[in-house]
Each structure stands twice: as structure tokens, then as C-alpha cells.
Amino acid sequence: PHYLFDETILEGIKLTILFTVLSMLISIIAGAMLAMMRLSPNLIVSGFASLYIWFFRGTPLLVQIIFWFNIQLFIPSIDIGSIHFDTNSI
């Protein structure tokens, strides 16, 4: 039982709660923005939001995790003008 109150365990609990709250706030804001985009009369904005929602709601979470973890297999690097991103480091 004394392991439960070790400094590393308590720090891990703090970080877990912090990341949970931050991810919930980001998700609420992103969800509200996507909902407003989907209701937009602009076909490009509405279409993008619909496609985004369709893709992420239609794909199982485990498939998304595996895809994003292994994205460097499909896209080894991204070049935008003079900026170069290695997907292994992203």
C-alpha cells in the first residue's frame, strides 16, 4: 500500500488528470466547431466537416491508433516549401 503514495505514482496521477481535462476541453471545442461547420451554408466548409466526421466516426479507434502510429510507413516525410518534416519525429 505504501507504493500508492510514492512520488512517481502521484505525479503520474496528476499528469493523467491534467491530460484528461485538457483533452476533454479540446474535444468539446473541436466538436462544437465541427458542428457549426457542418451547419454552414458554404458547401466546402460543410463538406469538409461532413467528411471529417464521417471518417473518424466510421473508423474503429483501434484502427486509427494503429494507422497514426504507423503513418511513417505510408508517408515517410512531408515537404511544404522549404520546410521538411520527418513523420517519425512528429
PDB file of N, CA, C and O in Angstrom:
ATOM      1  N   PRO A   1       0.798  -1.211   0.000  1.00  0.00           N
ATOM      2  CA  PRO A   1       0.000   0.000   0.000  1.00  0.00           C
ATOM      3  C   PRO A   1       0.842   1.278   0.000  1.00  0.00           C
ATOM      4  O   PRO A   1       0.382   2.309  -0.490  1.00  0.00           O
ATOM      5  N   HIS A   2       2.061   1.231   0.537  1.00  0.00           N
ATOM      6  CA  HIS A   2       2.865   2.459   0.573  1.00  0.00           C
ATOM      7  C   HIS A   2       3.339   2.856  -0.821  1.00  0.00           C
ATOM      8  O   HIS A   2       3.768   3.992  -1.024  1.00  0.00           O
ATOM      9  N   TYR A   3       3.270   1.942  -1.782  1.00  0.00           N
ATOM     10  CA  TYR A   3       3.642   2.262  -3.163  1.00  0.00           C
ATOM     11  C   TYR A   3       2.637   3.209  -3.812  1.00  0.00           C
ATOM     12  O   TYR A   3       2.985   3.953  -4.728  1.00  0.00           O
ATOM     13  N   LEU A   4       1.400   3.182  -3.341  1.00  0.00           N
ATOM     14  CA  LEU A   4       0.373   4.045  -3.920  1.00  0.00           C
ATOM     15  C   LEU A   4       0.672   5.526  -3.706  1.00  0.00           C
ATOM     16  O   LEU A   4       0.233   6.368  -4.490  1.00  0.00           O
ATOM     17  N   PHE A   5       1.411   5.842  -2.656  1.00  0.00           N
ATOM     18  CA  PHE A   5       1.696   7.242  -2.336  1.00  0.00           C
ATOM     19  C   PHE A   5       3.130   7.623  -2.667  1.00  0.00           C
ATOM     20  O   PHE A   5       3.648   8.620  -2.164  1.00  0.00           O
ATOM     21  N   ASP A   6       3.767   6.823  -3.516  1.00  0.00           N
ATOM     22  CA  ASP A   6       5.103   7.152  -3.994  1.00  0.00           C
ATOM     23  C   ASP A   6       5.026   8.399  -4.870  1.00  0.00           C
ATOM     24  O   ASP A   6       4.006   8.664  -5.505  1.00  0.00           O
ATOM     25  N   GLU A   7       6.113   9.154  -4.894  1.00  0.00           N
ATOM     26  CA  GLU A   7       6.122  10.424  -5.646  1.00  0.00           C
ATOM     27  C   GLU A   7       5.863  10.225  -7.136  1.00  0.00           C
ATOM     28  O   GLU A   7       5.154  11.024  -7.746  1.00  0.00           O
ATOM     29  N   THR A   8       6.422   9.176  -7.730  1.00  0.00           N
ATOM     30  CA  THR A   8       6.213   8.954  -9.162  1.00  0.00           C
ATOM     31  C   THR A   8       4.770   8.567  -9.472  1.00  0.00           C
ATOM     32  O   THR A   8       4.235   8.970 -10.505  1.00  0.00           O
ATOM     33  N   ILE A   9       4.142   7.802  -8.606  1.00  0.00           N
ATOM     34  CA  ILE A   9       2.736   7.429  -8.810  1.00  0.00           C
ATOM     35  C   ILE A   9       1.846   8.664  -8.707  1.00  0.00           C
ATOM     36  O   ILE A   9       0.952   8.851  -9.531  1.00  0.00           O
ATOM     37  N   LEU A  10       2.083   9.508  -7.702  1.00  0.00           N
ATOM     38  CA  LEU A  10       1.273  10.711  -7.535  1.00  0.00           C
ATOM     39  C   LEU A  10       1.479  11.684  -8.698  1.00  0.00           C
ATOM     40  O   LEU A  10       0.534  12.338  -9.139  1.00  0.00           O
ATOM     41  N   GLU A  11       2.709  11.778  -9.192  1.00  0.00           N
ATOM     42  CA  GLU A  11       2.975  12.640 -10.356  1.00  0.00           C
ATOM     43  C   GLU A  11       2.257  12.099 -11.590  1.00  0.00           C
ATOM     44  O   GLU A  11       1.725  12.869 -12.390  1.00  0.00           O
ATOM     45  N   GLY A  12       2.243  10.779 -11.742  1.00  0.00           N
ATOM     46  CA  GLY A  12       1.524  10.159 -12.857  1.00  0.00           C
ATOM     47  C   GLY A  12       0.026  10.404 -12.785  1.00  0.00           C
ATOM     48  O   GLY A  12      -0.620  10.626 -13.809  1.00  0.00           O
ATOM     49  N   ILE A  13      -0.526  10.366 -11.587  1.00  0.00           N
ATOM     50  CA  ILE A  13      -1.953  10.632 -11.404  1.00  0.00           C
ATOM     51  C   ILE A  13      -2.265  12.093 -11.767  1.00  0.00           C
ATOM     52  O   ILE A  13      -3.268  12.375 -12.423  1.00  0.00           O
ATOM     53  N   LYS A  14      -1.404  13.006 -11.337  1.00  0.00           N
ATOM     54  CA  LYS A  14      -1.602  14.420 -11.670  1.00  0.00           C
ATOM     55  C   LYS A  14      -1.579  14.639 -13.187  1.00  0.00           C
ATOM     56  O   LYS A  14      -2.434  15.335 -13.736  1.00  0.00           O
ATOM     57  N   LEU A  15      -0.593  14.037 -13.854  1.00  0.00           N
ATOM     58  CA  LEU A  15      -0.498  14.193 -15.303  1.00  0.00           C
ATOM     59  C   LEU A  15      -1.693  13.561 -16.016  1.00  0.00           C
ATOM     60  O   LEU A  15      -2.199  14.114 -16.992  1.00  0.00           O
ATOM     61  N   THR A  16      -2.138  12.416 -15.536  1.00  0.00           N
ATOM     62  CA  THR A  16      -3.291  11.763 -16.144  1.00  0.00           C
ATOM     63  C   THR A  16      -4.533  12.632 -16.035  1.00  0.00           C
ATOM     64  O   THR A  16      -5.281  12.768 -17.003  1.00  0.00           O
ATOM     65  N   ILE A  17      -4.758  13.218 -14.874  1.00  0.00           N
ATOM     66  CA  ILE A  17      -5.917  14.099 -14.687  1.00  0.00           C
ATOM     67  C   ILE A  17      -5.784  15.348 -15.555  1.00  0.00           C
ATOM     68  O   ILE A  17      -6.759  15.788 -16.163  1.00  0.00           O
ATOM     69  N   LEU A  18      -4.582  15.918 -15.612  1.00  0.00           N
ATOM     70  CA  LEU A  18      -4.358  17.102 -16.443  1.00  0.00           C
ATOM     71  C   LEU A  18      -4.622  16.808 -17.915  1.00  0.00           C
ATOM     72  O   LEU A  18      -5.325  17.569 -18.579  1.00  0.00           O
ATOM     73  N   PHE A  19      -4.064  15.709 -18.436  1.00  0.00           N
ATOM     74  CA  PHE A  19      -4.268  15.362 -19.838  1.00  0.00           C
ATOM     75  C   PHE A  19      -5.725  15.021 -20.126  1.00  0.00           C
ATOM     76  O   PHE A  19      -6.221  15.302 -21.217  1.00  0.00           O
ATOM     77  N   THR A  20      -6.409  14.423 -19.168  1.00  0.00           N
ATOM     78  CA  THR A  20      -7.822  14.104 -19.349  1.00  0.00           C
ATOM     79  C   THR A  20      -8.648  15.386 -19.476  1.00  0.00           C
ATOM     80  O   THR A  20      -9.484  15.503 -20.372  1.00  0.00           O
ATOM     81  N   VAL A  21      -8.413  16.334 -18.589  1.00  0.00           N
ATOM     82  CA  VAL A  21      -9.160  17.592 -18.624  1.00  0.00           C
ATOM     83  C   VAL A  21      -8.844  18.373 -19.899  1.00  0.00           C
ATOM     84  O   VAL A  21      -9.748  18.904 -20.544  1.00  0.00           O
ATOM     85  N   LEU A  22      -7.559  18.443 -20.261  1.00  0.00           N
ATOM     86  CA  LEU A  22      -7.185  19.154 -21.488  1.00  0.00           C
ATOM     87  C   LEU A  22      -7.790  18.508 -22.732  1.00  0.00           C
ATOM     88  O   LEU A  22      -8.291  19.207 -23.614  1.00  0.00           O
ATOM     89  N   SER A  23      -7.746  17.189 -22.806  1.00  0.00           N
ATOM     90  CA  SER A  23      -8.314  16.519 -23.981  1.00  0.00           C
ATOM     91  C   SER A  23      -9.821  16.691 -24.043  1.00  0.00           C
ATOM     92  O   SER A  23     -10.384  16.798 -25.132  1.00  0.00           O
ATOM     93  N   MET A  24     -10.488  16.718 -22.889  1.00  0.00           N
ATOM     94  CA  MET A  24     -11.928  16.955 -22.887  1.00  0.00           C
ATOM     95  C   MET A  24     -12.253  18.366 -23.369  1.00  0.00           C
ATOM     96  O   MET A  24     -13.190  18.554 -24.145  1.00  0.00           O
ATOM     97  N   LEU A  25     -11.495  19.351 -22.919  1.00  0.00           N
ATOM     98  CA  LEU A  25     -11.737  20.731 -23.359  1.00  0.00           C
ATOM     99  C   LEU A  25     -11.488  20.886 -24.857  1.00  0.00           C
ATOM    100  O   LEU A  25     -12.286  21.504 -25.562  1.00  0.00           O
ATOM    101  N   ILE A  26     -10.387  20.328 -25.340  1.00  0.00           N
ATOM    102  CA  ILE A  26     -10.087  20.408 -26.767  1.00  0.00           C
ATOM    103  C   ILE A  26     -11.159  19.703 -27.582  1.00  0.00           C
ATOM    104  O   ILE A  26     -11.566  20.196 -28.634  1.00  0.00           O
ATOM    105  N   SER A  27     -11.619  18.554 -27.103  1.00  0.00           N
ATOM    106  CA  SER A  27     -12.648  17.799 -27.826  1.00  0.00           C
ATOM    107  C   SER A  27     -13.976  18.537 -27.877  1.00  0.00           C
ATOM    108  O   SER A  27     -14.663  18.517 -28.899  1.00  0.00           O
ATOM    109  N   ILE A  28     -14.336  19.183 -26.783  1.00  0.00           N
ATOM    110  CA  ILE A  28     -15.592  19.943 -26.757  1.00  0.00           C
ATOM    111  C   ILE A  28     -15.525  21.114 -27.735  1.00  0.00           C
ATOM    112  O   ILE A  28     -16.471  21.365 -28.481  1.00  0.00           O
ATOM    113  N   ILE A  29     -14.403  21.825 -27.723  1.00  0.00           N
ATOM    114  CA  ILE A  29     -14.244  22.965 -28.633  1.00  0.00           C
ATOM    115  C   ILE A  29     -14.228  22.505 -30.088  1.00  0.00           C
ATOM    116  O   ILE A  29     -14.895  23.097 -30.936  1.00  0.00           O
ATOM    117  N   ALA A  30     -13.460  21.439 -30.379  1.00  0.00           N
ATOM    118  CA  ALA A  30     -13.390  20.925 -31.755  1.00  0.00           C
ATOM    119  C   ALA A  30     -14.743  20.389 -32.207  1.00  0.00           C
ATOM    120  O   ALA A  30     -15.133  20.596 -33.357  1.00  0.00           O
ATOM    121  N   GLY A  31     -15.456  19.711 -31.332  1.00  0.00           N
ATOM    122  CA  GLY A  31     -16.771  19.189 -31.677  1.00  0.00           C
ATOM    123  C   GLY A  31     -17.771  20.292 -31.966  1.00  0.00           C
ATOM    124  O   GLY A  31     -18.566  20.190 -32.900  1.00  0.00           O
ATOM    125  N   ALA A  32     -17.730  21.351 -31.161  1.00  0.00           N
ATOM    126  CA  ALA A  32     -18.630  22.484 -31.403  1.00  0.00           C
ATOM    127  C   ALA A  32     -18.291  23.179 -32.718  1.00  0.00           C
ATOM    128  O   ALA A  32     -19.184  23.582 -33.464  1.00  0.00           O
ATOM    129  N   MET A  33     -16.985  23.317 -32.999  1.00  0.00           N
ATOM    130  CA  MET A  33     -16.586  23.941 -34.263  1.00  0.00           C
ATOM    131  C   MET A  33     -17.014  23.089 -35.457  1.00  0.00           C
ATOM    132  O   MET A  33     -17.500  23.623 -36.454  1.00  0.00           O
ATOM    133  N   LEU A  34     -16.840  21.778 -35.365  1.00  0.00           N
ATOM    134  CA  LEU A  34     -17.251  20.904 -36.460  1.00  0.00           C
ATOM    135  C   LEU A  34     -18.765  20.923 -36.649  1.00  0.00           C
ATOM    136  O   LEU A  34     -19.249  20.867 -37.779  1.00  0.00           O
ATOM    137  N   ALA A  35     -19.513  21.001 -35.554  1.00  0.00           N
ATOM    138  CA  ALA A  35     -20.967  21.071 -35.661  1.00  0.00           C
ATOM    139  C   ALA A  35     -21.400  22.359 -36.360  1.00  0.00           C
ATOM    140  O   ALA A  35     -22.304  22.348 -37.195  1.00  0.00           O
ATOM    141  N   MET A  36     -20.744  23.472 -36.008  1.00  0.00           N
ATOM    142  CA  MET A  36     -21.073  24.738 -36.674  1.00  0.00           C
ATOM    143  C   MET A  36     -20.649  24.711 -38.143  1.00  0.00           C
ATOM    144  O   MET A  36     -21.351  25.241 -39.003  1.00  0.00           O
ATOM    145  N   MET A  37     -19.505  24.094 -38.427  1.00  0.00           N
ATOM    146  CA  MET A  37     -19.053  23.985 -39.811  1.00  0.00           C
ATOM    147  C   MET A  37     -20.020  23.145 -40.642  1.00  0.00           C
ATOM    148  O   MET A  37     -20.284  23.451 -41.804  1.00  0.00           O
ATOM    149  N   ARG A  38     -20.543  22.085 -40.032  1.00  0.00           N
ATOM    150  CA  ARG A  38     -21.458  21.212 -40.763  1.00  0.00           C
ATOM    151  C   ARG A  38     -22.776  21.911 -41.074  1.00  0.00           C
ATOM    152  O   ARG A  38     -23.425  21.589 -42.069  1.00  0.00           O
ATOM    153  N   LEU A  39     -23.174  22.852 -40.246  1.00  0.00           N
ATOM    154  CA  LEU A  39     -24.412  23.608 -40.472  1.00  0.00           C
ATOM    155  C   LEU A  39     -24.201  24.807 -41.393  1.00  0.00           C
ATOM    156  O   LEU A  39     -25.154  25.516 -41.713  1.00  0.00           O
ATOM    157  N   SER A  40     -22.979  25.034 -41.813  1.00  0.00           N
ATOM    158  CA  SER A  40     -22.659  26.193 -42.656  1.00  0.00           C
ATOM    159  C   SER A  40     -23.318  26.069 -44.032  1.00  0.00           C
ATOM    160  O   SER A  40     -23.423  24.968 -44.571  1.00  0.00           O
ATOM    161  N   PRO A  41     -23.758  27.184 -44.597  1.00  0.00           N
ATOM    162  CA  PRO A  41     -24.304  27.145 -45.963  1.00  0.00           C
ATOM    163  C   PRO A  41     -23.207  26.987 -47.030  1.00  0.00           C
ATOM    164  O   PRO A  41     -23.498  26.636 -48.174  1.00  0.00           O
ATOM    165  N   ASN A  42     -21.962  27.246 -46.653  1.00  0.00           N
ATOM    166  CA  ASN A  42     -20.838  27.082 -47.572  1.00  0.00           C
ATOM    167  C   ASN A  42     -20.604  25.587 -47.801  1.00  0.00           C
ATOM    168  O   ASN A  42     -20.361  24.843 -46.851  1.00  0.00           O
ATOM    169  N   LEU A  43     -20.677  25.149 -49.063  1.00  0.00           N
ATOM    170  CA  LEU A  43     -20.567  23.724 -49.366  1.00  0.00           C
ATOM    171  C   LEU A  43     -19.176  23.160 -49.076  1.00  0.00           C
ATOM    172  O   LEU A  43     -19.056  21.994 -48.700  1.00  0.00           O
ATOM    173  N   ILE A  44     -18.139  23.955 -49.241  1.00  0.00           N
ATOM    174  CA  ILE A  44     -16.782  23.468 -48.985  1.00  0.00           C
ATOM    175  C   ILE A  44     -16.575  23.234 -47.489  1.00  0.00           C
ATOM    176  O   ILE A  44     -16.051  22.194 -47.088  1.00  0.00           O
ATOM    177  N   VAL A  45     -16.978  24.184 -46.677  1.00  0.00           N
ATOM    178  CA  VAL A  45     -16.826  24.060 -45.224  1.00  0.00           C
ATOM    179  C   VAL A  45     -17.688  22.921 -44.706  1.00  0.00           C
ATOM    180  O   VAL A  45     -17.225  22.093 -43.922  1.00  0.00           O
ATOM    181  N   SER A  46     -18.940  22.878 -45.143  1.00  0.00           N
ATOM    182  CA  SER A  46     -19.859  21.821 -44.717  1.00  0.00           C
ATOM    183  C   SER A  46     -19.382  20.448 -45.187  1.00  0.00           C
ATOM    184  O   SER A  46     -19.454  19.470 -44.444  1.00  0.00           O
ATOM    185  N   GLY A  47     -18.897  20.385 -46.420  1.00  0.00           N
ATOM    186  CA  GLY A  47     -18.412  19.119 -46.955  1.00  0.00           C
ATOM    187  C   GLY A  47     -17.180  18.616 -46.221  1.00  0.00           C
ATOM    188  O   GLY A  47     -17.072  17.422 -45.938  1.00  0.00           O
ATOM    189  N   PHE A  48     -16.237  19.525 -45.905  1.00  0.00           N
ATOM    190  CA  PHE A  48     -15.055  19.129 -45.154  1.00  0.00           C
ATOM    191  C   PHE A  48     -15.430  18.582 -43.787  1.00  0.00           C
ATOM    192  O   PHE A  48     -14.921  17.545 -43.365  1.00  0.00           O
ATOM    193  N   ALA A  49     -16.336  19.293 -43.088  1.00  0.00           N
ATOM    194  CA  ALA A  49     -16.762  18.847 -41.759  1.00  0.00           C
ATOM    195  C   ALA A  49     -17.474  17.502 -41.850  1.00  0.00           C
ATOM    196  O   ALA A  49     -17.253  16.628 -41.012  1.00  0.00           O
ATOM    197  N   SER A  50     -18.319  17.329 -42.850  1.00  0.00           N
ATOM    198  CA  SER A  50     -19.029  16.061 -43.012  1.00  0.00           C
ATOM    199  C   SER A  50     -18.063  14.919 -43.299  1.00  0.00           C
ATOM    200  O   SER A  50     -18.203  13.829 -42.742  1.00  0.00           O
ATOM    201  N   LEU A  51     -17.087  15.163 -44.163  1.00  0.00           N
ATOM    202  CA  LEU A  51     -16.093  14.139 -44.479  1.00  0.00           C
ATOM    203  C   LEU A  51     -15.263  13.787 -43.257  1.00  0.00           C
ATOM    204  O   LEU A  51     -15.012  12.609 -42.999  1.00  0.00           O
ATOM    205  N   TYR A  52     -14.835  14.785 -42.503  1.00  0.00           N
ATOM    206  CA  TYR A  52     -14.045  14.559 -41.289  1.00  0.00           C
ATOM    207  C   TYR A  52     -14.833  13.734 -40.274  1.00  0.00           C
ATOM    208  O   TYR A  52     -14.325  12.755 -39.726  1.00  0.00           O
ATOM    209  N   ILE A  53     -16.068  14.138 -40.034  1.00  0.00           N
ATOM    210  CA  ILE A  53     -16.907  13.421 -39.073  1.00  0.00           C
ATOM    211  C   ILE A  53     -17.186  11.999 -39.552  1.00  0.00           C
ATOM    212  O   ILE A  53     -17.130  11.054 -38.764  1.00  0.00           O
ATOM    213  N   TRP A  54     -17.485  11.846 -40.833  1.00  0.00           N
ATOM    214  CA  TRP A  54     -17.760  10.519 -41.384  1.00  0.00           C
ATOM    215  C   TRP A  54     -16.556   9.605 -41.232  1.00  0.00           C
ATOM    216  O   TRP A  54     -16.703   8.447 -40.840  1.00  0.00           O
ATOM    217  N   PHE A  55     -15.360  10.112 -41.539  1.00  0.00           N
ATOM    218  CA  PHE A  55     -14.164   9.276 -41.464  1.00  0.00           C
ATOM    219  C   PHE A  55     -13.866   8.845 -40.032  1.00  0.00           C
ATOM    220  O   PHE A  55     -13.648   7.660 -39.777  1.00  0.00           O
ATOM    221  N   PHE A  56     -13.853   9.788 -39.102  1.00  0.00           N
ATOM    222  CA  PHE A  56     -13.448   9.450 -37.739  1.00  0.00           C
ATOM    223  C   PHE A  56     -14.532   8.721 -36.954  1.00  0.00           C
ATOM    224  O   PHE A  56     -14.221   7.982 -36.020  1.00  0.00           O
ATOM    225  N   ARG A  57     -15.792   8.915 -37.313  1.00  0.00           N
ATOM    226  CA  ARG A  57     -16.843   8.139 -36.647  1.00  0.00           C
ATOM    227  C   ARG A  57     -16.974   6.746 -37.241  1.00  0.00           C
ATOM    228  O   ARG A  57     -17.410   5.816 -36.562  1.00  0.00           O
ATOM    229  N   GLY A  58     -16.597   6.601 -38.507  1.00  0.00           N
ATOM    230  CA  GLY A  58     -16.753   5.316 -39.180  1.00  0.00           C
ATOM    231  C   GLY A  58     -15.576   4.381 -39.038  1.00  0.00           C
ATOM    232  O   GLY A  58     -15.666   3.213 -39.414  1.00  0.00           O
ATOM    233  N   THR A  59     -14.465   4.876 -38.500  1.00  0.00           N
ATOM    234  CA  THR A  59     -13.276   4.050 -38.349  1.00  0.00           C
ATOM    235  C   THR A  59     -13.137   3.658 -36.886  1.00  0.00           C
ATOM    236  O   THR A  59     -13.195   4.527 -36.016  1.00  0.00           O
ATOM    237  N   PRO A  60     -12.955   2.382 -36.591  1.00  0.00           N
ATOM    238  CA  PRO A  60     -12.763   1.981 -35.184  1.00  0.00           C
ATOM    239  C   PRO A  60     -11.520   2.630 -34.576  1.00  0.00           C
ATOM    240  O   PRO A  60     -10.531   2.868 -35.269  1.00  0.00           O
ATOM    241  N   LEU A  61     -11.582   2.910 -33.286  1.00  0.00           N
ATOM    242  CA  LEU A  61     -10.497   3.596 -32.609  1.00  0.00           C
ATOM    243  C   LEU A  61      -9.186   2.820 -32.700  1.00  0.00           C
ATOM    244  O   LEU A  61      -8.127   3.422 -32.872  1.00  0.00           O
ATOM    245  N   LEU A  62      -9.241   1.505 -32.589  1.00  0.00           N
ATOM    246  CA  LEU A  62      -8.019   0.709 -32.670  1.00  0.00           C
ATOM    247  C   LEU A  62      -7.359   0.844 -34.042  1.00  0.00           C
ATOM    248  O   LEU A  62      -6.132   0.897 -34.135  1.00  0.00           O
ATOM    249  N   VAL A  63      -8.157   0.900 -35.100  1.00  0.00           N
ATOM    250  CA  VAL A  63      -7.612   1.080 -36.447  1.00  0.00           C
ATOM    251  C   VAL A  63      -6.957   2.451 -36.562  1.00  0.00           C
ATOM    252  O   VAL A  63      -5.892   2.572 -37.166  1.00  0.00           O
ATOM    253  N   GLN A  64      -7.571   3.483 -35.996  1.00  0.00           N
ATOM    254  CA  GLN A  64      -6.986   4.816 -36.026  1.00  0.00           C
ATOM    255  C   GLN A  64      -5.670   4.861 -35.264  1.00  0.00           C
ATOM    256  O   GLN A  64      -4.705   5.468 -35.728  1.00  0.00           O
ATOM    257  N   ILE A  65      -5.621   4.223 -34.098  1.00  0.00           N
ATOM    258  CA  ILE A  65      -4.384   4.200 -33.313  1.00  0.00           C
ATOM    259  C   ILE A  65      -3.275   3.505 -34.086  1.00  0.00           C
ATOM    260  O   ILE A  65      -2.151   4.004 -34.131  1.00  0.00           O
ATOM    261  N   ILE A  66      -3.569   2.376 -34.688  1.00  0.00           N
ATOM    262  CA  ILE A  66      -2.562   1.649 -35.464  1.00  0.00           C
ATOM    263  C   ILE A  66      -2.134   2.470 -36.676  1.00  0.00           C
ATOM    264  O   ILE A  66      -0.947   2.522 -36.997  1.00  0.00           O
ATOM    265  N   PHE A  67      -3.088   3.113 -37.352  1.00  0.00           N
ATOM    266  CA  PHE A  67      -2.761   3.932 -38.520  1.00  0.00           C
ATOM    267  C   PHE A  67      -1.843   5.087 -38.142  1.00  0.00           C
ATOM    268  O   PHE A  67      -0.797   5.270 -38.765  1.00  0.00           O
ATOM    269  N   TRP A  68      -2.216   5.867 -37.132  1.00  0.00           N
ATOM    270  CA  TRP A  68      -1.415   7.038 -36.770  1.00  0.00           C
ATOM    271  C   TRP A  68      -0.062   6.636 -36.199  1.00  0.00           C
ATOM    272  O   TRP A  68       0.916   7.367 -36.360  1.00  0.00           O
ATOM    273  N   PHE A  69       0.008   5.484 -35.534  1.00  0.00           N
ATOM    274  CA  PHE A  69       1.286   5.008 -35.020  1.00  0.00           C
ATOM    275  C   PHE A  69       2.225   4.612 -36.156  1.00  0.00           C
ATOM    276  O   PHE A  69       3.438   4.797 -36.058  1.00  0.00           O
ATOM    277  N   ASN A  70       1.660   4.067 -37.236  1.00  0.00           N
ATOM    278  CA  ASN A  70       2.463   3.578 -38.351  1.00  0.00           C
ATOM    279  C   ASN A  70       2.409   4.484 -39.578  1.00  0.00           C
ATOM    280  O   ASN A  70       2.677   4.018 -40.685  1.00  0.00           O
ATOM    281  N   ILE A  71       2.075   5.745 -39.417  1.00  0.00           N
ATOM    282  CA  ILE A  71       1.922   6.620 -40.573  1.00  0.00           C
ATOM    283  C   ILE A  71       3.232   6.799 -41.341  1.00  0.00           C
ATOM    284  O   ILE A  71       3.215   7.050 -42.546  1.00  0.00           O
ATOM    285  N   GLN A  72       4.364   6.671 -40.650  1.00  0.00           N
ATOM    286  CA  GLN A  72       5.642   6.838 -41.349  1.00  0.00           C
ATOM    287  C   GLN A  72       5.875   5.751 -42.383  1.00  0.00           C
ATOM    288  O   GLN A  72       6.712   5.926 -43.269  1.00  0.00           O
ATOM    289  N   LEU A  73       5.168   4.642 -42.301  1.00  0.00           N
ATOM    290  CA  LEU A  73       5.274   3.615 -43.328  1.00  0.00           C
ATOM    291  C   LEU A  73       4.641   4.069 -44.635  1.00  0.00           C
ATOM    292  O   LEU A  73       5.105   3.706 -45.716  1.00  0.00           O
ATOM    293  N   PHE A  74       3.566   4.871 -44.531  1.00  0.00           N
ATOM    294  CA  PHE A  74       2.846   5.341 -45.709  1.00  0.00           C
ATOM    295  C   PHE A  74       3.384   6.674 -46.216  1.00  0.00           C
ATOM    296  O   PHE A  74       3.497   6.890 -47.423  1.00  0.00           O
ATOM    297  N   ILE A  75       3.710   7.555 -45.293  1.00  0.00           N
ATOM    298  CA  ILE A  75       4.194   8.893 -45.632  1.00  0.00           C
ATOM    299  C   ILE A  75       5.495   9.118 -44.864  1.00  0.00           C
ATOM    300  O   ILE A  75       5.453   9.572 -43.721  1.00  0.00           O
ATOM    301  N   PRO A  76       6.661   8.810 -45.468  1.00  0.00           N
ATOM    302  CA  PRO A  76       7.921   8.925 -44.727  1.00  0.00           C
ATOM    303  C   PRO A  76       8.312  10.354 -44.367  1.00  0.00           C
ATOM    304  O   PRO A  76       8.948  10.576 -43.337  1.00  0.00           O
ATOM    305  N   SER A  77       7.937  11.339 -45.210  1.00  0.00           N
ATOM    306  CA  SER A  77       8.259  12.724 -44.896  1.00  0.00           C
ATOM    307  C   SER A  77       7.258  13.641 -45.591  1.00  0.00           C
ATOM    308  O   SER A  77       6.597  13.260 -46.557  1.00  0.00           O
ATOM    309  N   ILE A  78       7.169  14.857 -45.067  1.00  0.00           N
ATOM    310  CA  ILE A  78       6.272  15.866 -45.622  1.00  0.00           C
ATOM    311  C   ILE A  78       7.112  17.092 -45.949  1.00  0.00           C
ATOM    312  O   ILE A  78       7.829  17.608 -45.091  1.00  0.00           O
ATOM    313  N   ASP A  79       7.023  17.557 -47.194  1.00  0.00           N
ATOM    314  CA  ASP A  79       7.749  18.753 -47.620  1.00  0.00           C
ATOM    315  C   ASP A  79       6.751  19.845 -47.982  1.00  0.00           C
ATOM    316  O   ASP A  79       5.946  19.687 -48.899  1.00  0.00           O
ATOM    317  N   ILE A  80       6.814  20.955 -47.250  1.00  0.00           N
ATOM    318  CA  ILE A  80       5.963  22.110 -47.526  1.00  0.00           C
ATOM    319  C   ILE A  80       6.891  23.273 -47.817  1.00  0.00           C
ATOM    320  O   ILE A  80       7.425  23.898 -46.901  1.00  0.00           O
ATOM    321  N   GLY A  81       7.077  23.556 -49.086  1.00  0.00           N
ATOM    322  CA  GLY A  81       8.011  24.608 -49.475  1.00  0.00           C
ATOM    323  C   GLY A  81       9.419  24.234 -49.060  1.00  0.00           C
ATOM    324  O   GLY A  81       9.946  23.203 -49.477  1.00  0.00           O
ATOM    325  N   SER A  82      10.026  25.074 -48.237  1.00  0.00           N
ATOM    326  CA  SER A  82      11.380  24.797 -47.759  1.00  0.00           C
ATOM    327  C   SER A  82      11.388  24.097 -46.408  1.00  0.00           C
ATOM    328  O   SER A  82      12.452  23.846 -45.842  1.00  0.00           O
ATOM    329  N   ILE A  83      10.203  23.781 -45.888  1.00  0.00           N
ATOM    330  CA  ILE A  83      10.105  23.129 -44.580  1.00  0.00           C
ATOM    331  C   ILE A  83       9.972  21.623 -44.787  1.00  0.00           C
ATOM    332  O   ILE A  83       9.160  21.169 -45.594  1.00  0.00           O
ATOM    333  N   HIS A  84      10.768  20.859 -44.061  1.00  0.00           N
ATOM    334  CA  HIS A  84      10.773  19.400 -44.176  1.00  0.00           C
ATOM    335  C   HIS A  84      10.419  18.791 -42.821  1.00  0.00           C
ATOM    336  O   HIS A  84      11.051  19.101 -41.811  1.00  0.00           O
ATOM    337  N   PHE A  85       9.393  17.913 -42.805  1.00  0.00           N
ATOM    338  CA  PHE A  85       9.001  17.207 -41.598  1.00  0.00           C
ATOM    339  C   PHE A  85       9.239  15.723 -41.790  1.00  0.00           C
ATOM    340  O   PHE A  85       8.788  15.137 -42.774  1.00  0.00           O
ATOM    341  N   ASP A  86       9.944  15.118 -40.853  1.00  0.00           N
ATOM    342  CA  ASP A  86      10.103  13.676 -40.848  1.00  0.00           C
ATOM    343  C   ASP A  86       8.977  13.114 -39.981  1.00  0.00           C
ATOM    344  O   ASP A  86       8.888  13.446 -38.799  1.00  0.00           O
ATOM    345  N   THR A  87       8.115  12.266 -40.551  1.00  0.00           N
ATOM    346  CA  THR A  87       6.949  11.784 -39.814  1.00  0.00           C
ATOM    347  C   THR A  87       7.330  10.911 -38.623  1.00  0.00           C
ATOM    348  O   THR A  87       6.512  10.718 -37.724  1.00  0.00           O
ATOM    349  N   ASN A  88       8.536  10.386 -38.594  1.00  0.00           N
ATOM    350  CA  ASN A  88       8.971   9.641 -37.407  1.00  0.00           C
ATOM    351  C   ASN A  88       9.139  10.550 -36.216  1.00  0.00           C
ATOM    352  O   ASN A  88       8.934  10.122 -35.080  1.00  0.00           O
ATOM    353  N   SER A  89       9.511  11.805 -36.448  1.00  0.00           N
ATOM    354  CA  SER A  89       9.713  12.744 -35.341  1.00  0.00           C
ATOM    355  C   SER A  89       8.426  13.447 -34.944  1.00  0.00           C
ATOM    356  O   SER A  89       8.340  13.978 -33.837  1.00  0.00           O
ATOM    357  N   ILE A  90       7.422  13.468 -35.814  1.00  0.00           N
ATOM    358  CA  ILE A  90       6.153  14.102 -35.480  1.00  0.00           C
ATOM    359  C   ILE A  90       5.400  13.172 -34.590  1.00  0.00           C
ATOM    360  O   ILE A  90       4.287  13.486 -34.169  1.00  0.00           O
TER     361      ILE A  90
END
